[in-house]
Amino acid sequence: MSDEDNDGVENQQSAAASPAAETPSAESAEKPLSEELEDEDGRILDQEEIDDLLGFDEDSASGDTSGIMELINSALVNYERLPMLDIVFDRLVRLMSTSLRNLTSDNVEISLDHISSVRFGDYLNSVPLPAMLCIFKAEEWDDYGLLVVDSALIYSIVDVLLGGRRGTSAIRVEGRPYTTIETTLIERMVNVILGDMTSAFDPLSPVNFRLERIETNPRFATITQGNNAGVLTRMRIDMGDRSGRVEIMLPYATLEPIRELLLQMFMGEKFGQDSIWESHLTNELYQTDIELQAVLGETTVSLNDILNWEPGVTVMLNTRVEDEIELRVGQHPMFTAKTGQRQGRVAVNIETYIEPGAKNS
């Protein structure tokens, strides 16, 4: 290579180096984000502090977030603001234990894993497939809910209802859609669960949950917008060596008609009309003595006339022998009756019952 060629190469290198020296953007672009962020004191934040600020701490095993991610997720409503839901789902677990025992004729144990608040879209994307997504309607609330039965429980229920041998786990057949028989058997179990849900909510607010349809594709099970929050309840069902999960998703929009009732604290529960305390109280009331007064007549007299009364003064009443009189308990009229005699004593014969407030109206 000649001297002229060497001079040309050096000139090109110097010309290429001069723009880089004038524009430091290329060098600064290679710097990490931690070298560009400074706190209010002028101290540069390192990468760990930046991750903690943004809430992207990968070493956090507890799953708790902070910073910006906490602000994003703060839009979710905590289910603990609805304390009565815990009572309703505890009641549902007890009811389902009895109902599924009668359905399967097997020993069924149901445990409530947890109740959480999630976005509907995130939950729908996390449903493990294959599964049956059962859409049901709360008729009195005019809204919908979602009940998901996982694949393990589907095959377990089918095996139990069709007489599978005990002590053997259900055989899963993957890669094929559910048959009509399997869908019909699961629909029967879902109707039992929805009936128990109706009974569980009944002491709080009468509602009827009715199954609308069963889907296997999550895209066809959309009952609310994806960013709407809802209450997710996970339950585990064990039948000997067989087990599975049921998940109930209730959007907050569905629970809105009874939100005020769900905000109440637990003050007691009642399953039937014949509890021990209620029966005892009823029996004691039946044995209570009540003074019943027969009012033969009423008249208005001035206080001056009463002060001038003397023994032998006659007070005239407008009641005749054939007129009906009132029987009262305290100041409350209870019956109308006719007067007469029985075994030499004054007696009354009850004619009609006076409805509360009927006299005032």
LOLUM-909109 format. One line per field, with one value per residue (C-alpha): residue number from 1; residue in one letter; x, y, z. Coordinates in nm, 3 decimals. Layout:
BEGIN
pos [NUM | ...];
code [a | ...];
xx [X | ...];
yy [Y | ...];
zz [Z | ...];
END
This chain:
BEGIN
pos [1 | 2 | 3 | 4 | 5 | 6 | 7 | 8 | 9 | 10 | 11 | 12 | 13 | 14 | 15 | 16 | 17 | 18 | 19 | 20 | 21 | 22 | 23 | 24 | 25 | 26 | 27 | 28 | 29 | 30 | 31 | 32 | 33 | 34 | 35 | 36 | 37 | 38 | 39 | 40 | 41 | 42 | 43 | 44 | 45 | 46 | 47 | 48 | 49 | 50 | 51 | 52 | 53 | 54 | 55 | 56 | 57 | 58 | 59 | 60 | 61 | 62 | 63 | 64 | 65 | 66 | 67 | 68 | 69 | 70 | 71 | 72 | 73 | 74 | 75 | 76 | 77 | 78 | 79 | 80 | 81 | 82 | 83 | 84 | 85 | 86 | 87 | 88 | 89 | 90 | 91 | 92 | 93 | 94 | 95 | 96 | 97 | 98 | 99 | 100 | 101 | 102 | 103 | 104 | 105 | 106 | 107 | 108 | 109 | 110 | 111 | 112 | 113 | 114 | 115 | 116 | 117 | 118 | 119 | 120 | 121 | 122 | 123 | 124 | 125 | 126 | 127 | 128 | 129 | 130 | 131 | 132 | 133 | 134 | 135 | 136 | 137 | 138 | 139 | 140 | 141 | 142 | 143 | 144 | 145 | 146 | 147 | 148 | 149 | 150 | 151 | 152 | 153 | 154 | 155 | 156 | 157 | 158 | 159 | 160 | 161 | 162 | 163 | 164 | 165 | 166 | 167 | 168 | 169 | 170 | 171 | 172 | 173 | 174 | 175 | 176 | 177 | 178 | 179 | 180 | 181 | 182 | 183 | 184 | 185 | 186 | 187 | 188 | 189 | 190 | 191 | 192 | 193 | 194 | 195 | 196 | 197 | 198 | 199 | 200 | 201 | 202 | 203 | 204 | 205 | 206 | 207 | 208 | 209 | 210 | 211 | 212 | 213 | 214 | 215 | 216 | 217 | 218 | 219 | 220 | 221 | 222 | 223 | 224 | 225 | 226 | 227 | 228 | 229 | 230 | 231 | 232 | 233 | 234 | 235 | 236 | 237 | 238 | 239 | 240 | 241 | 242 | 243 | 244 | 245 | 246 | 247 | 248 | 249 | 250 | 251 | 252 | 253 | 254 | 255 | 256 | 257 | 258 | 259 | 260 | 261 | 262 | 263 | 264 | 265 | 266 | 267 | 268 | 269 | 270 | 271 | 272 | 273 | 274 | 275 | 276 | 277 | 278 | 279 | 280 | 281 | 282 | 283 | 284 | 285 | 286 | 287 | 288 | 289 | 290 | 291 | 292 | 293 | 294 | 295 | 296 | 297 | 298 | 299 | 300 | 301 | 302 | 303 | 304 | 305 | 306 | 307 | 308 | 309 | 310 | 311 | 312 | 313 | 314 | 315 | 316 | 317 | 318 | 319 | 320 | 321 | 322 | 323 | 324 | 325 | 326 | 327 | 328 | 329 | 330 | 331 | 332 | 333 | 334 | 335 | 336 | 337 | 338 | 339 | 340 | 341 | 342 | 343 | 344 | 345 | 346 | 347 | 348 | 349 | 350 | 351 | 352 | 353 | 354 | 355 | 356 | 357 | 358 | 359 | 360 | 361];
code [m | s | d | e | d | n | d | g | v | e | n | q | q | s | a | a | a | s | p | a | a | e | t | p | s | a | e | s | a | e | k | p | l | s | e | e | l | e | d | e | d | g | r | i | l | d | q | e | e | i | d | d | l | l | g | f | d | e | d | s | a | s | g | d | t | s | g | i | m | e | l | i | n | s | a | l | v | n | y | e | r | l | p | m | l | d | i | v | f | d | r | l | v | r | l | m | s | t | s | l | r | n | l | t | s | d | n | v | e | i | s | l | d | h | i | s | s | v | r | f | g | d | y | l | n | s | v | p | l | p | a | m | l | c | i | f | k | a | e | e | w | d | d | y | g | l | l | v | v | d | s | a | l | i | y | s | i | v | d | v | l | l | g | g | r | r | g | t | s | a | i | r | v | e | g | r | p | y | t | t | i | e | t | t | l | i | e | r | m | v | n | v | i | l | g | d | m | t | s | a | f | d | p | l | s | p | v | n | f | r | l | e | r | i | e | t | n | p | r | f | a | t | i | t | q | g | n | n | a | g | v | l | t | r | m | r | i | d | m | g | d | r | s | g | r | v | e | i | m | l | p | y | a | t | l | e | p | i | r | e | l | l | l | q | m | f | m | g | e | k | f | g | q | d | s | i | w | e | s | h | l | t | n | e | l | y | q | t | d | i | e | l | q | a | v | l | g | e | t | t | v | s | l | n | d | i | l | n | w | e | p | g | v | t | v | m | l | n | t | r | v | e | d | e | i | e | l | r | v | g | q | h | p | m | f | t | a | k | t | g | q | r | q | g | r | v | a | v | n | i | e | t | y | i | e | p | g | a | k | n | s];
xx [0.000 | 0.139 | 0.182 | -0.107 | -0.335 | -0.223 | -0.293 | -0.641 | -0.722 | -0.603 | -0.816 | -1.123 | -1.062 | -1.025 | -1.336 | -1.533 | -1.411 | -1.493 | -1.879 | -1.872 | -1.682 | -1.927 | -2.244 | -2.229 | -2.568 | -2.417 | -2.212 | -2.495 | -2.732 | -2.513 | -2.534 | -2.781 | -3.095 | -2.943 | -2.681 | -2.946 | -3.179 | -3.090 | -3.277 | -3.360 | -3.018 | -2.838 | -2.738 | -2.755 | -2.993 | -2.860 | -3.056 | -3.186 | -3.334 | -3.495 | -3.656 | -3.786 | -3.929 | -4.108 | -4.219 | -4.026 | -3.834 | -3.765 | -3.629 | -3.961 | -4.099 | -4.406 | -4.569 | -4.620 | -4.566 | -4.481 | -4.424 | -4.588 | -4.713 | -4.890 | -5.063 | -5.172 | -5.312 | -5.478 | -5.779 | -5.882 | -6.137 | -6.038 | -6.295 | -6.240 | -6.456 | -6.745 | -6.714 | -7.047 | -6.909 | -6.694 | -7.003 | -7.200 | -6.926 | -6.866 | -7.236 | -7.206 | -6.927 | -7.139 | -7.440 | -7.235 | -7.083 | -7.428 | -7.562 | -7.264 | -7.268 | -7.627 | -7.538 | -7.235 | -7.320 | -6.958 | -6.765 | -6.713 | -6.496 | -6.498 | -6.246 | -6.250 | -5.900 | -5.926 | -6.129 | -5.952 | -6.019 | -5.899 | -5.966 | -6.199 | -5.973 | -5.668 | -5.863 | -6.009 | -5.660 | -5.534 | -5.802 | -5.624 | -5.772 | -5.947 | -6.222 | -6.595 | -6.696 | -7.055 | -7.232 | -7.516 | -7.756 | -7.867 | -8.225 | -8.316 | -7.993 | -8.023 | -7.655 | -7.424 | -7.155 | -6.905 | -6.845 | -6.538 | -6.496 | -6.142 | -6.055 | -5.962 | -6.301 | -6.485 | -6.334 | -6.367 | -6.741 | -6.799 | -6.608 | -6.802 | -7.147 | -7.087 | -6.979 | -6.600 | -6.414 | -6.297 | -5.928 | -5.839 | -5.788 | -5.996 | -5.842 | -5.799 | -5.840 | -5.671 | -5.688 | -6.060 | -6.373 | -6.606 | -6.880 | -7.252 | -7.265 | -6.982 | -7.142 | -7.480 | -7.330 | -7.135 | -7.446 | -7.626 | -7.351 | -7.347 | -7.722 | -7.673 | -7.402 | -7.615 | -7.904 | -7.678 | -7.562 | -7.924 | -7.975 | -7.649 | -7.750 | -8.114 | -8.077 | -7.899 | -8.101 | -8.338 | -8.185 | -8.214 | -7.904 | -7.995 | -7.753 | -7.749 | -7.496 | -7.168 | -6.867 | -6.522 | -6.367 | -6.293 | -6.364 | -6.731 | -6.754 | -6.715 | -6.978 | -6.823 | -6.543 | -6.192 | -6.072 | -6.366 | -6.290 | -6.467 | -6.460 | -6.294 | -6.366 | -6.161 | -6.289 | -6.131 | -6.350 | -6.206 | -6.380 | -6.144 | -5.856 | -6.031 | -6.018 | -6.066 | -6.140 | -6.439 | -6.395 | -6.676 | -6.625 | -6.875 | -6.813 | -6.864 | -7.133 | -7.330 | -7.297 | -7.383 | -7.757 | -7.665 | -7.345 | -7.488 | -7.584 | -7.240 | -7.076 | -7.243 | -7.047 | -7.141 | -7.409 | -7.523 | -7.670 | -7.984 | -8.033 | -8.385 | -8.699 | -8.673 | -8.344 | -8.298 | -8.320 | -8.620 | -8.809 | -8.732 | -8.846 | -9.167 | -9.250 | -9.191 | -9.414 | -9.696 | -9.678 | -9.687 | -9.991 | -10.162 | -10.434 | -10.733 | -10.977 | -11.339 | -11.443 | -11.821 | -11.849 | -11.685 | -11.811 | -11.658 | -11.698 | -11.556 | -11.311 | -11.551 | -11.825 | -11.582 | -11.487 | -11.857 | -11.927 | -12.069 | -12.160 | -12.475 | -12.416 | -12.517 | -12.296 | -12.488 | -12.315 | -12.432 | -12.373 | -12.677 | -12.706 | -12.690 | -12.390 | -12.039 | -11.768 | -11.388 | -11.136 | -10.805 | -10.451 | -10.325 | -10.417 | -10.429 | -10.772 | -10.758 | -11.113 | -11.478 | -11.719 | -12.078 | -12.167 | -12.371 | -12.382 | -12.234 | -12.273 | -12.393 | -12.100 | -12.066 | -11.901 | -11.806 | -11.819 | -11.535 | -11.668 | -11.391 | -11.016 | -10.915 | -10.618 | -10.340 | -10.408 | -10.756 | -10.927 | -10.710 | -10.772];
yy [0.000 | 0.346 | 0.644 | 0.818 | 0.527 | 0.531 | 0.903 | 0.845 | 0.576 | 0.796 | 1.084 | 0.856 | 0.731 | 1.085 | 1.195 | 0.902 | 0.968 | 1.337 | 1.300 | 1.049 | 1.294 | 1.568 | 1.355 | 1.159 | 0.996 | 0.666 | 0.637 | 0.739 | 0.494 | 0.210 | 0.323 | 0.134 | 0.299 | 0.316 | 0.567 | 0.807 | 0.821 | 1.041 | 1.101 | 1.442 | 1.456 | 1.402 | 1.043 | 0.798 | 0.503 | 0.154 | -0.116 | -0.282 | 0.045 | 0.109 | -0.239 | -0.179 | 0.158 | 0.011 | -0.304 | -0.550 | -0.724 | -1.071 | -1.201 | -1.146 | -1.494 | -1.376 | -1.228 | -0.889 | -0.591 | -0.232 | 0.091 | 0.145 | -0.215 | -0.170 | 0.140 | -0.052 | -0.343 | -0.115 | -0.091 | -0.438 | -0.439 | -0.651 | -0.922 | -0.865 | -0.556 | -0.804 | -1.008 | -1.188 | -1.369 | -1.583 | -1.691 | -1.764 | -1.981 | -2.165 | -2.246 | -2.354 | -2.599 | -2.765 | -2.788 | -2.928 | -3.195 | -3.339 | -3.294 | -3.451 | -3.745 | -3.809 | -3.766 | -3.994 | -4.232 | -4.194 | -4.022 | -3.666 | -3.410 | -3.049 | -2.789 | -2.417 | -2.329 | -1.951 | -1.654 | -1.387 | -1.085 | -1.100 | -0.937 | -1.141 | -1.132 | -1.247 | -1.532 | -1.646 | -1.662 | -1.868 | -2.140 | -2.472 | -2.649 | -2.879 | -2.774 | -2.708 | -2.346 | -2.328 | -1.994 | -1.942 | -1.655 | -1.499 | -1.430 | -1.185 | -0.990 | -1.007 | -1.087 | -1.380 | -1.586 | -1.850 | -2.197 | -2.386 | -2.763 | -2.884 | -3.194 | -3.404 | -3.356 | -3.420 | -3.764 | -3.840 | -3.762 | -3.959 | -4.255 | -4.245 | -4.204 | -4.480 | -4.731 | -4.713 | -4.931 | -4.771 | -4.746 | -4.666 | -4.318 | -4.197 | -4.251 | -3.931 | -3.933 | -3.620 | -3.474 | -3.521 | -3.317 | -3.418 | -3.658 | -3.600 | -3.846 | -3.668 | -3.328 | -3.452 | -3.597 | -3.280 | -3.073 | -3.278 | -3.205 | -2.834 | -2.808 | -2.958 | -2.701 | -2.412 | -2.535 | -2.530 | -2.179 | -2.069 | -2.210 | -2.052 | -1.703 | -1.742 | -1.624 | -1.314 | -1.242 | -1.474 | -1.554 | -1.836 | -1.949 | -2.113 | -2.285 | -2.117 | -2.320 | -2.511 | -2.405 | -2.556 | -2.254 | -1.956 | -1.713 | -1.812 | -1.779 | -1.402 | -1.270 | -0.930 | -0.705 | -0.836 | -0.553 | -0.586 | -0.734 | -1.028 | -1.267 | -1.600 | -1.895 | -2.214 | -2.539 | -2.882 | -3.195 | -3.528 | -3.860 | -4.124 | -4.153 | -3.918 | -3.540 | -3.222 | -2.852 | -2.626 | -2.253 | -1.999 | -1.655 | -1.384 | -1.040 | -0.747 | -0.621 | -0.938 | -0.884 | -0.514 | -0.557 | -0.711 | -0.517 | -0.343 | -0.680 | -0.826 | -0.535 | -0.633 | -0.815 | -1.170 | -1.163 | -1.526 | -1.768 | -1.977 | -2.288 | -2.393 | -2.278 | -2.537 | -2.468 | -2.559 | -2.203 | -2.120 | -2.429 | -2.349 | -1.988 | -2.099 | -2.345 | -2.086 | -1.835 | -2.088 | -2.133 | -1.759 | -1.631 | -1.328 | -1.119 | -1.080 | -0.799 | -0.790 | -0.428 | -0.414 | -0.053 | 0.288 | 0.638 | 0.984 | 1.155 | 1.488 | 1.503 | 1.730 | 1.464 | 1.198 | 1.415 | 1.451 | 1.079 | 0.918 | 0.559 | 0.463 | 0.687 | 0.510 | 0.540 | 0.480 | 0.288 | 0.264 | -0.111 | -0.333 | -0.701 | -0.812 | -0.589 | -0.731 | -0.625 | -0.610 | -0.841 | -0.666 | -0.755 | -0.439 | -0.161 | -0.390 | -0.518 | -0.889 | -1.025 | -0.929 | -1.135 | -1.158 | -1.165 | -1.431 | -1.663 | -2.004 | -2.199 | -1.886 | -1.672 | -1.394 | -1.540 | -1.424 | -1.608 | -1.504 | -1.413 | -1.259 | -1.184 | -0.817 | -0.769 | -0.543 | -0.185 | -0.264 | -0.054 | 0.249 | 0.234];
zz [0.000 | -0.093 | 0.135 | -0.034 | 0.048 | 0.413 | 0.433 | 0.291 | 0.548 | 0.835 | 0.708 | 0.695 | 1.051 | 1.184 | 0.998 | 1.139 | 1.491 | 1.493 | 1.475 | 1.760 | 1.972 | 1.894 | 1.954 | 2.285 | 2.222 | 2.108 | 2.424 | 2.650 | 2.485 | 2.602 | 2.963 | 3.185 | 3.316 | 3.665 | 3.546 | 3.416 | 3.723 | 4.016 | 4.340 | 4.485 | 4.654 | 4.325 | 4.409 | 4.119 | 4.176 | 4.108 | 3.924 | 4.242 | 4.368 | 4.030 | 4.030 | 4.380 | 4.274 | 3.974 | 4.157 | 3.939 | 4.213 | 4.073 | 4.405 | 4.582 | 4.656 | 4.843 | 4.535 | 4.701 | 4.474 | 4.545 | 4.360 | 4.023 | 3.998 | 4.330 | 4.194 | 3.885 | 4.084 | 4.341 | 4.110 | 4.233 | 4.513 | 4.808 | 4.883 | 5.256 | 5.219 | 5.180 | 5.501 | 5.457 | 5.151 | 5.378 | 5.568 | 5.251 | 5.099 | 5.427 | 5.426 | 5.062 | 5.148 | 5.417 | 5.189 | 4.901 | 5.124 | 5.189 | 4.836 | 4.659 | 4.900 | 4.799 | 4.431 | 4.421 | 4.708 | 4.810 | 5.086 | 4.963 | 5.138 | 5.026 | 5.136 | 5.066 | 4.943 | 4.934 | 4.819 | 4.619 | 4.400 | 4.040 | 3.707 | 3.493 | 3.186 | 3.380 | 3.534 | 3.202 | 3.052 | 3.345 | 3.332 | 3.268 | 2.967 | 2.904 | 3.142 | 3.145 | 3.188 | 3.311 | 3.271 | 3.517 | 3.572 | 3.898 | 3.800 | 4.079 | 4.025 | 3.644 | 3.593 | 3.533 | 3.704 | 3.597 | 3.744 | 3.619 | 3.662 | 3.593 | 3.392 | 3.695 | 3.860 | 3.533 | 3.485 | 3.858 | 3.862 | 3.541 | 3.685 | 4.013 | 3.859 | 3.604 | 3.868 | 3.856 | 4.103 | 4.421 | 4.495 | 4.134 | 3.998 | 3.705 | 3.360 | 3.163 | 2.789 | 2.661 | 2.313 | 2.250 | 2.326 | 2.605 | 2.505 | 2.548 | 2.839 | 3.020 | 2.962 | 3.087 | 3.406 | 3.482 | 3.411 | 3.675 | 3.928 | 3.838 | 3.894 | 4.240 | 4.319 | 4.192 | 4.405 | 4.710 | 4.617 | 4.609 | 4.959 | 5.081 | 4.969 | 5.073 | 5.438 | 5.306 | 4.992 | 4.800 | 4.460 | 4.208 | 4.017 | 3.686 | 3.447 | 3.107 | 2.906 | 2.925 | 2.718 | 2.667 | 2.494 | 2.725 | 2.441 | 2.453 | 2.833 | 2.855 | 3.096 | 3.169 | 3.047 | 3.089 | 3.315 | 3.556 | 3.897 | 4.056 | 4.349 | 4.275 | 4.505 | 4.474 | 4.627 | 4.630 | 4.613 | 4.731 | 4.675 | 4.808 | 4.561 | 4.320 | 4.347 | 4.150 | 4.177 | 4.130 | 4.086 | 4.113 | 3.960 | 4.059 | 3.907 | 4.141 | 3.906 | 3.982 | 4.357 | 4.340 | 4.426 | 4.764 | 4.827 | 5.133 | 5.282 | 5.210 | 5.392 | 5.719 | 5.984 | 6.078 | 6.348 | 6.342 | 6.095 | 6.063 | 5.852 | 5.942 | 6.113 | 6.390 | 6.565 | 6.931 | 7.055 | 6.838 | 6.958 | 7.321 | 7.282 | 7.110 | 7.385 | 7.654 | 7.476 | 7.457 | 7.834 | 7.911 | 8.102 | 7.945 | 8.107 | 7.875 | 7.949 | 7.834 | 7.780 | 7.833 | 7.728 | 7.720 | 7.781 | 7.820 | 8.157 | 8.265 | 8.553 | 8.745 | 8.730 | 8.852 | 9.150 | 9.241 | 9.228 | 9.541 | 9.625 | 9.438 | 9.132 | 8.809 | 8.496 | 8.175 | 7.893 | 7.534 | 7.513 | 7.472 | 7.552 | 7.188 | 7.102 | 7.056 | 7.298 | 7.267 | 7.428 | 7.484 | 7.591 | 7.749 | 7.507 | 7.202 | 7.088 | 7.002 | 6.951 | 6.934 | 7.145 | 7.267 | 7.634 | 7.807 | 8.107 | 8.171 | 8.495 | 8.675 | 8.562 | 8.307 | 7.994 | 7.645 | 7.313 | 7.073 | 6.730 | 6.519 | 6.536 | 6.507 | 6.273 | 6.410 | 6.306 | 6.176 | 6.442 | 6.379 | 6.006];
END
